Every structure is written in structure tokens, then in C-alpha cells.
């Protein structure tokens, strides 16, 4: 008997800001700011593109966990600085950090329904 080939890991679920809790309003405001930032190579904002994995909080300091469509993205540093700057403009954010992560990897499954329709995936 042969074993089934290993399956790919399931993609991370699409991002959604906290619906309740102490950081819910700030996450909503951060998400609005991040929707104004577009991937420089793909005509879509980074939230709908599915690049955002979530926020981690320590008091008024926030770390954004995100990825890129490919690890070798030539604008990663510039994009991270633009994101950090936008996040620090949100009220009650003391400092912001952008943490690029690669696991799980990005896939089109992470895109919002809007983005999937725009790019013909839905």
C-alpha cells in the first residue's frame, strides 16, 4: 500500500480585526489605515490582498504580523516603513513594529472576496 502524498499546510484564515476587547477600536482604525496602502506591484491594498496576519499588543505598542506575496520582494523594507509610519498615526498607538513572517506562506486563498473577484479567483 502506498501512502498518500503529504498535503500542503492549510492557508491561514483571512485577517479580521478584533471584534471586541481592549484593542478592538484601535485594530479597526489600524485596518482602515492599512487599507490605504497598496502593494507596489499588485493593484490592491495590503489588507484585501491578504498580507495581514494580525496584531500583537503590549500596552500601547503594537506589532503587525504580516507577509508578502513572495519572500524576495524588492520593496519589503520600503513597504514596512510606510506601514509603520501609517500605524503610528493612529490615536493611542505609542509605537509600531512590522514583523514580516513567512509561515504560513501567502496564497491567493488569503485574499478577501473583493480581491478574489477583482483578480478572477471567485
C-alpha positions in Angstrom: 0.0 0.0 0.0 1.3 3.4 -0.8 0.9 6.4 1.5 -0.9 9.5 0.3 1.5 12.3 -0.5 1.8 14.9 2.2 -0.7 17.7 1.9 0.2 21.4 1.8 -0.5 23.2 5.1 -3.8 24.9 5.2 -3.6 28.6 4.5 -4.0 31.0 7.4 -7.6 32.3 7.7 -8.2 35.7 6.3 -7.4 38.6 8.7 -10.2 40.4 10.6 -9.6 43.0 13.3 -10.7 42.1 16.8 -14.5 42.5 17.2 -14.3 43.2 20.9 -11.9 43.6 23.7 -9.5 46.4 24.8 -7.9 46.8 21.3 -10.9 46.4 19.1 -11.3 50.1 18.2 -7.6 50.6 17.6 -7.5 47.5 15.4 -10.4 48.8 13.4 -8.6 52.1 12.9 -5.3 50.4 12.0 -7.1 48.3 9.5 -8.7 51.4 7.9 -5.2 52.9 7.6 -3.7 49.7 6.2 -6.4 49.6 3.5 -4.9 52.8 2.2 -1.5 51.1 1.5 -1.2 49.3 -1.8 1.2 46.6 -2.8 3.6 48.4 -5.2 3.4 45.5 -7.7 -0.2 44.5 -7.5 -3.1 47.0 -7.7 -4.7 46.0 -4.4 -4.4 47.2 -0.8 -2.4 45.0 1.6 -5.5 44.1 3.7 -7.6 42.8 0.9 -4.6 41.2 -0.7 -4.4 39.0 2.4 -0.9 40.1 3.6 -2.0 41.0 7.2 -1.9 38.1 9.7 -2.7 40.1 12.9 -1.7 42.4 15.7 0.2 41.7 18.9 -0.2 44.3 21.7 1.9 45.3 24.7 0.1 48.2 26.2 0.0 51.0 23.6 2.8 49.3 21.5 1.7 47.2 18.5 3.4 44.7 16.3 1.9 43.9 13.0 2.4 40.3 11.8 2.3 40.3 8.0 3.8 38.6 5.0 4.4 39.5 1.3 3.4 37.6 -1.8 7.0 36.4 -2.2 10.0 36.4 0.2 12.3 38.1 -2.3 10.1 41.2 -2.7 12.4 44.1 -3.6 10.3 46.7 -1.8 9.9 44.9 1.5 11.9 47.4 3.5 10.3 50.5 1.9 6.8 49.0 2.4 7.5 48.1 6.0 8.5 51.7 6.7 5.4 53.1 5.0 3.2 50.7 7.1 5.0 51.6 10.4 4.5 55.3 9.7 0.8 54.9 8.9 0.2 52.8 12.0 1.9 55.3 14.3 -0.6 58.0 13.2 -3.5 56.1 14.8 -4.5 57.6 18.1 -3.4 55.8 21.2 -0.6 54.0 19.4 2.7 54.7 21.1 5.0 52.7 18.8 4.5 50.3 15.9 6.7 47.5 14.6 6.2 45.5 11.4 7.2 41.8 11.7 7.5 40.0 8.3 6.6 36.3 8.7 6.7 33.6 6.1 4.9 30.8 7.8 2.2 30.1 6.7 3.1 31.4 3.3 0.8 33.7 1.4 -1.5 32.3 -1.1 -4.5 33.7 -3.1 -6.8 31.9 -0.6 -5.9 34.6 1.9 -7.4 37.4 -0.3 -10.7 39.0 0.6 -13.7 38.1 -1.5 -13.4 41.5 -3.1 -9.8 40.9 -4.2 -10.6 37.4 -5.4 -13.4 38.8 -7.6 -11.1 41.6 -8.9 -8.4 39.0 -9.9 -10.8 36.4 -11.2 -10.4 33.9 -8.4 -14.1 33.9 -7.5 
